[in-house]
Amino acid sequence: MLAPCEVAVKCVLPVVRATIAKELMMKHKLKQVETAKLLGVSQPAISLYFRERRGKAIDLENESDITPLIEDLAASLANGNLSPKDFISAFCDICATIREKGLMCKLHKAFDPTIDIEKCGVCRL
């Protein structure tokens, strides 16, 4: 049995990182190396995110509850106004919102067919 956080680590975190990376590069005009340093990943990982070769397990583009959270986090990162604790908190808020909206349920089912996503409700507590 797989816990929701395990699915989040495998699938959701890369999507969030990819979305933040794109925001940093497109809106804040940061280079891949700068973006990688801010997100604590390698420059090649940022390249894969930007080319949509990684971090595309779910589509967050039209999620009106999540987009402002990502934009705010990217802006704070770009401006250097974010402590490590605040970064972690903001990132966890984004993940929690994704879980609460049920955006991760189908992924969870794909990893663990024993999960009944109609009856589960764990992430929506």
SULJOKA-V706776 format. One record per residue. N is the residue number from 1. RES is the residue in three letters. SS is DSSP state (H for helix, E for strand, C for the rest). OMEGA is omega in whole degrees, 0 to 359 (* if undefined). D_FIRST is the distance of its C-alpha to the first C-alpha in Angstrom with 1 decimal. Layout:
# SULJOKA-V706776
n:res:ss:omega:d_first
N:RES:SS:OMEGA:D_FIRST
N:RES:SS:OMEGA:D_FIRST
This chain:
# SULJOKA-V706776
n:res:ss:omega:d_first
1:MET:C:183:0.0
2:LEU:C:176:3.8
3:ALA:C:180:6.7
4:PRO:H:180:9.7
5:CYS:H:177:11.8
6:GLU:H:177:10.2
7:VAL:H:179:11.0
8:ALA:H:181:14.3
9:VAL:H:183:15.2
10:LYS:H:191:14.8
11:CYS:H:188:16.4
12:VAL:H:181:18.1
13:LEU:H:176:19.9
14:PRO:H:178:21.7
15:VAL:H:180:22.8
16:VAL:H:178:24.1
17:ARG:H:180:25.8
18:ALA:H:181:27.3
19:THR:H:177:28.7
20:ILE:H:180:30.1
21:ALA:H:179:31.6
22:LYS:H:178:33.3
23:GLU:H:180:34.7
24:LEU:H:183:36.1
25:MET:H:185:37.7
26:MET:H:186:39.0
27:LYS:C:185:40.1
28:HIS:C:174:40.8
29:LYS:C:177:42.1
30:LEU:C:176:40.3
31:LYS:C:181:40.1
32:GLN:H:181:36.9
33:VAL:H:179:37.6
34:GLU:H:179:38.1
35:THR:H:179:35.0
36:ALA:H:181:33.0
37:LYS:H:180:34.4
38:LEU:H:183:33.7
39:LEU:H:178:30.0
40:GLY:C:177:29.6
41:VAL:C:180:28.8
42:SER:C:175:31.1
43:GLN:H:176:33.8
44:PRO:H:177:32.4
45:ALA:H:179:29.0
46:ILE:H:178:31.2
47:SER:H:178:33.1
48:LEU:H:176:29.9
49:TYR:H:184:28.9
50:PHE:H:179:32.5
51:ARG:C:179:32.7
52:GLU:C:175:29.4
53:ARG:C:179:28.0
54:ARG:C:176:25.0
55:GLY:C:180:23.4
56:LYS:C:183:23.6
57:ALA:C:175:20.1
58:ILE:C:181:21.4
59:ASP:C:180:25.0
60:LEU:C:188:26.1
61:GLU:C:184:29.8
62:ASN:C:181:30.6
63:GLU:C:187:28.5
64:SER:H:177:31.3
65:ASP:H:187:29.2
66:ILE:H:182:27.7
67:THR:H:179:30.7
68:PRO:H:178:32.9
69:LEU:H:179:30.3
70:ILE:H:179:30.1
71:GLU:H:179:33.9
72:ASP:H:179:34.5
73:LEU:H:179:32.3
74:ALA:H:179:33.9
75:ALA:H:179:37.4
76:SER:H:176:36.8
77:LEU:H:182:35.6
78:ALA:H:182:38.6
79:ASN:H:180:41.0
80:GLY:C:183:39.7
81:ASN:C:187:39.3
82:LEU:C:175:35.8
83:SER:C:176:34.8
84:PRO:H:179:31.6
85:LYS:H:179:30.4
86:ASP:H:177:31.3
87:PHE:H:180:29.7
88:ILE:H:181:26.3
89:SER:H:180:26.8
90:ALA:H:179:27.8
91:PHE:H:179:24.9
92:CYS:H:176:22.4
93:ASP:H:179:24.4
94:ILE:H:179:24.0
95:CYS:H:179:20.3
96:ALA:H:179:20.2
97:THR:H:177:22.6
98:ILE:H:179:20.5
99:ARG:H:182:17.5
100:GLU:H:180:19.9
101:LYS:C:179:21.5
102:GLY:C:183:18.4
103:LEU:C:183:19.0
104:MET:C:188:15.5
105:CYS:H:181:14.0
106:LYS:H:176:14.9
107:LEU:H:180:13.5
108:HIS:H:178:10.0
109:LYS:H:180:10.5
110:ALA:H:179:11.9
111:PHE:H:184:9.0
112:ASP:C:183:6.4
113:PRO:C:179:9.1
114:THR:C:181:7.6
115:ILE:C:173:8.2
116:ASP:C:186:11.9
117:ILE:C:177:13.4
118:GLU:C:184:16.7
119:LYS:C:189:15.6
120:CYS:C:178:12.9
121:GLY:C:183:15.5
122:VAL:H:184:13.5
123:CYS:H:184:15.2
124:ARG:H:181:18.4
125:LEU:C:*:19.2
